[in-house]
């Protein structure tokens, strides 16, 4: 199972922001540098399972939520992330995204 650390970082960032916690607060609770936390949230640094468990406990989210859908083999890969994007763009951009997805899908067949 290949992990997409960019998506993991995005989910961690969203969970932190939902908790109304700053990067500084979370870094302090984890006893890591702010720069390290920023790299994790951007997907530039990998997070090990022990650290992930600590972050999830602090943020009150499950490891399953953070990791779910990060496998490119999963049938639900990025589905909630696509829904989030579609819900925040104009109908014109939704149509463009749909057309792009159709081209990619048709190319695979």
N, C-alpha and C positions, 0 to 999 in steps of 0.2 A: 504494500500500500504506500503510494507516494504521497507525502504531505505537502500541502501548499502553504508555506509559512507566511506568505503575503495575506492570505485569507485568514489564517489563524491570528495574525497581528491585527487585522481589521476587526475581527470579532472581539479580541481582547480590548482594543481601543474603544469600541462601541460599549462594551460592558463597563469599562472604566467611566466613560462619559455618562452612561445611564445612572451610574452610582454617584455622579457629580463629584468625582475624584480627579484631582489634577495628577499629571505625570509625576510631579514632585512628591505628592502625598504617597502615591503607590510605590515609587522608587524607595522612599524612606521606609515604608512598611516592609518592603522586600529586602532592604539593606543592599541595594544595587545602585549604580549611578543612573542619573536621568538619561544620559546618552545611551546606556545599554537598553533601557526601557524603550526609548525612541526607536532604536534599531529593531527591537522585537516587534513593536507596533507597525513598523514599515515592512517587516518581513526580511530585513537585512541580516538579522541574527536568528539563529535557531534557539528555541527554548526547549530545555529538557523536561521530562515528565515530572520530576520532583519540583522544579520551579513552576511549571504549569499548574500543578496541584496547589501550590502556595498562592499563586495569583488568583486562581478560581475560588479558593476559600475566602480570600480577602474581598473579592468582588461579588461573592454570593452567586456564582454560576457554576454549572457542572462542566467537567472536562469534556463530557460527551457533546455539550452544546458547542464548545470551542472547536472540537475536532470534527464534528459531524459534517459530512459533505466535503471534506477536504481531499478525499480520494478521487482521482480522475476516473476511476473505474465505477464509482458510485452512480446509481441511476438518478440520484437527487443532487448531483454535483452542482453547486452554486445556485440552486433554484431559489432559495430565499434571497440571495444577494441580487439575482436578476429581478425578482419581484420588487425589492427595495428600490432598485434603479428605475424600473418602469413606473413606479408610483411617484417618483419625484421629477419626472421629465414631462415636457409638453406632449400632447397627442401627435404632433408632427414628428418629434424625436422618437416616440414610441413606434411610429410607422417605419421610420428609418431603421431602428434596431431590429424590428421584425423582418424587414427586407434583407438586412445583412445576415440575420440568422437563417433565413430561407436559403440564401446563396451558399452559406457554409454547409447547411444540411444537404442541399442538392449535390454539392461537390463530393460529399462522402458516399453518395449512392452509386 
